[in-house]
């Protein structure tokens, strides 16, 4: 049975905020006359988050839950939530109460009536310290330049998706930051953003440190490569291999001609710097080509496997 709306909330050690968040979501969605499910994905919390989810579900049958045996990260939590969702529109939000559930009806309308594939939240007035806001602005500027997607806040946790989008993408590693880019590579081009409320953190502390910006940039290059060459690695590595091989082979021809016709002295080819440049280039070129060939074989024969160890599911049919 399809529902109007699936709300996926990944969480890690957020026991204090869950009761208020679930009540807030229920009030907003019920007042909007929408049939919904609220999927909490407990990413291996060390506190009582899973017990809280169980208690909430006993009072509200719209609540469903998944608990990981250990912490896999936000991407894994979102990916499982996407797989289990049955709503026509899927909305993601963080569990720390900094994302406002009051935004849900507006996001739903932009997907359901305006026809967008993805609506990404934009925390224009962000309630975070400068140590987070300044690096975030730099990160978003670089991401816009590299990805070509004109979003001011790519990493905002509050997003809405057409169901087809989340059923046709896979999120892993730390790629949750780039879901709009992943969706774009999957053929979903109708992407926009909406200014959303951002609230100060009420409970606990942030789960992400400054290292996320380093990992974020590395992930950006990784997802750009996967999007362009993930299914055809030979196009990149084969081209690089041929180019470098030709450079090395050209050096060898030059050295040979120079030795036979121009330089008739006793200097050995092996004593010339150009010889080692040529030899290295040929070897590197062949290695690039082989890497592309092996990558092509792996991409064509690799199965899709779910590697997440789920501890428990709540109110979800297998």
C-alpha positions as CSV (number, residue, x, y, z in Angstrom):
1,X,0.0,0.0,0.0
2,X,1.4,3.3,-1.1
3,X,1.2,6.3,1.3
4,X,1.3,10.0,0.5
5,X,4.5,10.5,2.5
6,X,7.4,8.7,4.0
7,X,9.6,10.6,6.5
8,X,13.0,9.1,7.0
9,X,15.0,10.2,10.1
10,X,18.5,8.8,10.6
11,X,19.7,9.2,14.1
12,X,22.6,8.5,16.4
13,X,22.3,9.0,20.2
14,X,19.3,11.3,20.0
15,X,17.0,9.8,22.6
16,X,16.1,13.1,24.2
17,X,14.8,14.7,21.0
18,X,12.8,11.8,19.6
19,X,9.5,12.2,21.6
20,X,9.2,15.9,20.8
21,X,10.2,15.3,17.2
22,X,7.7,12.5,16.6
23,X,4.8,14.5,18.2
24,X,5.7,17.6,16.1
25,X,5.8,15.6,12.9
26,X,2.5,13.8,13.7
27,X,0.7,17.1,14.4
28,X,1.9,18.8,11.2
29,X,1.2,15.9,8.9
30,X,-2.2,14.9,10.3
31,X,-3.3,18.5,10.1
32,X,-2.3,18.4,6.4
33,X,-4.5,15.4,5.9
34,X,-1.7,13.2,4.6
35,X,-1.3,9.5,5.1
36,X,2.3,9.0,6.3
37,X,4.9,6.7,7.8
38,X,7.8,7.9,10.0
39,X,10.9,5.7,9.6
40,X,13.5,6.1,12.4
41,X,16.8,4.5,11.4
42,X,18.9,4.0,14.6
43,X,22.5,4.0,13.4
44,X,23.9,1.9,16.2
45,X,23.1,4.4,19.1
46,X,24.8,3.9,22.4
47,X,22.1,5.6,24.4
48,X,18.4,4.6,24.8
49,X,17.3,5.8,21.4
50,X,16.0,2.3,20.3
51,X,14.0,1.9,23.5
52,X,12.5,5.3,22.9
53,X,11.5,4.4,19.4
54,X,9.8,1.2,20.6
55,X,7.8,3.2,23.2
56,X,6.8,5.8,20.6
57,X,5.7,3.1,18.1
58,X,3.4,1.6,20.8
59,X,1.5,4.9,20.8
60,X,1.7,5.7,17.1
61,X,1.4,2.9,14.5
62,X,2.7,5.2,11.8
63,X,6.1,5.0,13.3
64,X,8.5,2.3,12.0
65,X,12.1,1.7,13.0
66,X,15.3,0.0,12.0
67,X,18.3,-0.5,14.3
68,X,21.8,-1.2,13.1
69,X,24.2,-3.4,15.1
70,X,26.8,-0.8,14.9
71,X,27.4,2.7,13.6
72,X,27.6,2.7,9.8
73,X,27.1,6.4,9.2
74,X,24.4,8.6,7.9
75,X,24.6,7.4,4.3
76,X,23.9,3.8,5.3
77,X,21.0,4.9,7.5
78,X,19.4,6.9,4.6
79,X,20.0,4.1,2.1
80,X,18.0,1.6,4.3
81,X,15.3,4.2,4.9
82,X,15.0,4.8,1.2
83,X,14.7,1.0,0.6
84,X,11.9,0.6,3.1
85,X,9.9,3.7,2.3
86,X,6.6,3.3,0.5
87,X,5.4,6.9,0.3
88,X,4.9,8.7,-3.0
89,X,7.0,11.5,-1.6
90,X,10.0,10.9,0.7
91,X,11.3,13.6,3.1
92,X,14.5,13.3,5.1
93,X,15.3,15.3,8.2
94,X,17.7,15.2,11.0
95,X,16.7,14.0,14.5
96,X,18.2,16.9,16.5
97,X,15.2,19.3,16.2
98,X,17.3,21.7,14.2
99,X,15.1,20.9,11.1
100,X,11.6,22.1,11.5
101,X,8.7,19.7,10.7
102,X,6.6,22.7,9.8
103,X,8.4,22.7,6.5
104,X,7.0,19.3,5.6
105,X,3.7,20.4,3.9
106,X,5.5,23.0,1.7
107,X,8.2,20.5,0.6
108,X,5.5,17.9,-0.1
109,X,3.5,20.3,-2.3
110,X,6.6,21.2,-4.3
111,X,7.2,17.5,-5.2
112,X,3.5,16.4,-5.5
113,X,2.0,19.4,-7.3
114,X,4.9,21.4,-8.8
115,X,6.6,18.3,-10.2
116,X,10.1,18.7,-8.9
117,X,12.3,15.5,-8.5
118,X,14.2,16.9,-5.5
119,X,13.7,19.9,-3.3
120,X,16.7,20.6,-1.1
121,X,16.4,22.8,2.0
122,X,18.5,25.9,2.3
123,X,19.3,26.9,5.9
124,X,19.7,30.6,4.9
125,X,19.7,31.8,8.5
126,X,21.8,29.1,10.0
127,X,21.9,28.8,13.8
128,X,25.4,27.4,14.1
129,X,28.8,28.9,15.2
130,X,31.1,30.5,12.6
131,X,33.4,27.4,12.9
132,X,30.7,25.5,11.0
133,X,29.1,28.2,8.8
134,X,32.3,29.6,7.2
135,X,33.7,26.2,6.1
136,X,30.2,25.2,4.9
137,X,30.0,28.2,2.6
138,X,33.3,27.3,1.1
139,X,32.3,23.7,0.7
140,X,29.1,24.6,-1.0
141,X,30.8,27.0,-3.4
142,X,33.3,24.4,-4.5
143,X,30.5,21.8,-4.8
144,X,28.4,24.1,-7.0
145,X,31.4,24.7,-9.2
146,X,32.3,21.0,-9.6
147,X,28.8,19.5,-9.8
148,X,27.1,22.2,-11.8
149,X,24.0,22.1,-9.5
150,X,23.1,25.5,-8.2
151,X,22.2,24.7,-4.6
152,X,23.2,27.0,-1.8
153,X,23.1,24.2,0.8
154,X,23.9,20.9,-0.7
155,X,24.4,19.1,2.7
156,X,21.1,20.2,4.3
157,X,19.5,17.2,5.9
158,X,15.9,18.5,5.2
159,X,15.1,17.4,1.6
160,X,12.1,16.0,-0.3
161,X,12.3,13.5,-3.1
162,X,9.9,11.9,-5.6
163,X,9.7,8.2,-4.7
164,X,11.3,7.3,-8.1
165,X,14.4,9.1,-7.1
166,X,15.2,7.3,-3.9
167,X,14.4,3.9,-5.5
168,X,16.9,4.4,-8.3
169,X,19.9,5.6,-6.4
170,X,22.3,4.1,-3.9
171,X,23.9,6.1,-1.1
172,X,27.0,4.7,0.7
173,X,30.2,5.8,2.4
174,X,29.7,9.5,3.1
175,X,27.8,10.2,-0.1
176,X,24.7,11.6,1.7
177,X,26.2,15.0,1.1
178,X,25.8,14.6,-2.6
179,X,22.4,12.9,-3.1
180,X,21.3,15.7,-5.5
181,X,24.4,15.0,-7.6
182,X,23.9,11.2,-7.5
183,X,20.3,11.8,-8.6
184,X,21.4,14.0,-11.4
185,X,23.7,11.3,-12.7
186,X,20.8,8.9,-12.5
187,X,18.8,11.2,-14.8
188,X,16.7,13.3,-12.4
189,X,17.4,16.8,-13.5
190,X,14.5,18.8,-12.0
191,X,16.2,19.9,-8.8
192,X,15.4,23.0,-6.8
193,X,15.8,24.4,-3.3
194,X,13.5,26.0,-0.6
195,X,14.6,28.3,2.2
196,X,13.8,26.5,5.4
197,X,13.9,27.3,9.1
198,X,17.0,26.3,11.1
199,X,16.8,26.1,14.8
200,X,19.5,26.0,17.5
201,X,20.4,22.6,18.8
202,X,18.2,21.8,21.9
203,X,19.7,18.5,23.1
204,X,23.1,16.8,22.9
205,X,25.9,17.9,20.6
206,X,26.8,17.6,16.9
207,X,28.0,14.2,15.7
208,X,30.2,15.8,13.0
209,X,33.6,17.4,13.4
210,X,35.8,19.5,11.1
211,X,37.1,16.3,9.5
212,X,33.8,16.1,7.6
213,X,35.0,18.9,5.3
214,X,38.1,17.0,4.3
215,X,36.1,13.8,3.7
216,X,33.5,15.9,2.0
217,X,35.9,17.2,-0.7
218,X,37.3,13.7,-1.2
219,X,33.8,12.3,-1.6
220,X,33.0,15.1,-4.1
221,X,35.8,14.0,-6.4
222,X,34.9,10.4,-5.9
223,X,31.2,10.8,-6.8
224,X,32.2,13.0,-9.8
225,X,34.4,10.2,-11.0
226,X,31.8,7.5,-10.4
227,X,29.1,9.5,-12.1
228,X,31.1,10.1,-15.2
229,X,33.2,6.9,-15.4
230,X,31.7,4.4,-12.9
231,X,30.2,2.3,-15.7
232,X,33.0,3.0,-18.3
233,X,36.3,3.3,-16.4
234,X,38.2,2.3,-19.6
235,X,37.2,5.7,-21.1
236,X,39.3,7.5,-18.4
237,X,42.1,5.1,-17.7
238,X,42.4,3.8,-21.2
239,X,42.7,7.3,-22.6
240,X,45.3,8.3,-20.0
241,X,47.2,5.0,-20.7
242,X,47.3,5.6,-24.4
243,X,48.3,9.2,-24.0
244,X,51.2,8.4,-21.6
245,X,52.2,5.4,-23.7
246,X,52.4,7.6,-26.8
247,X,54.6,10.1,-25.0
248,X,57.0,7.4,-23.9
249,X,57.1,5.7,-27.3
250,X,57.7,9.0,-28.9
251,X,60.7,9.5,-26.7
252,X,62.1,6.1,-27.6
253,X,61.7,6.9,-31.3
254,X,63.5,10.2,-30.8
255,X,66.3,8.6,-28.9
256,X,66.7,5.9,-31.5
257,X,66.8,8.3,-34.4
258,X,69.2,10.5,-32.5
259,X,71.5,7.6,-31.7
260,X,71.5,6.1,-35.2
261,X,71.5,9.2,-37.5
262,X,72.6,12.2,-35.4
263,X,74.7,11.2,-32.5
264,X,77.3,8.7,-33.6
265,X,79.4,8.9,-30.4
266,X,79.9,6.2,-27.9
267,X,77.3,7.4,-25.4
268,X,74.9,4.6,-24.5
269,X,71.2,5.0,-24.7
270,X,70.8,3.7,-21.2
271,X,72.9,6.6,-19.9
272,X,70.5,9.2,-21.3
273,X,67.8,10.7,-19.1
274,X,65.3,10.6,-21.9
275,X,65.5,6.8,-22.0
276,X,64.2,6.5,-18.4
277,X,61.5,9.0,-19.0
278,X,60.4,7.0,-22.0
279,X,60.6,3.7,-20.2
280,X,58.6,5.0,-17.2
281,X,56.0,6.5,-19.4
282,X,55.5,3.3,-21.3
283,X,55.2,1.3,-18.1
284,X,52.8,3.8,-16.5
285,X,50.7,3.9,-19.7
286,X,50.3,0.1,-19.8
287,X,49.3,0.2,-16.1
288,X,46.7,2.8,-16.7
289,X,45.3,0.7,-19.6
290,X,45.2,-2.4,-17.5
291,X,43.5,-0.5,-14.6
292,X,40.8,0.6,-17.0
293,X,40.4,-2.9,-18.3
294,X,40.1,-4.5,-14.9
295,X,37.7,-1.7,-13.8
296,X,35.6,-2.4,-16.8
297,X,35.4,-6.1,-15.9
298,X,34.5,-5.4,-12.3
299,X,31.8,-2.8,-13.1
300,X,30.1,-5.3,-15.5
301,X,30.2,-8.2,-13.1
302,X,29.8,-6.8,-9.6
303,X,26.5,-7.7,-7.8
304,X,24.6,-5.2,-5.7
305,X,24.8,-6.4,-2.1
306,X,23.4,-5.1,1.2
307,X,26.2,-5.2,3.7
308,X,24.4,-3.5,6.6
309,X,23.9,-5.7,9.7
310,X,20.4,-4.9,11.0
311,X,19.8,-5.7,14.6
312,X,16.0,-5.2,14.7
313,X,13.1,-3.9,12.7
314,X,10.0,-2.3,14.1
315,X,6.6,-2.4,12.3
316,X,8.2,-3.1,8.9
317,X,7.3,-6.1,6.8
318,X,10.3,-7.9,5.4
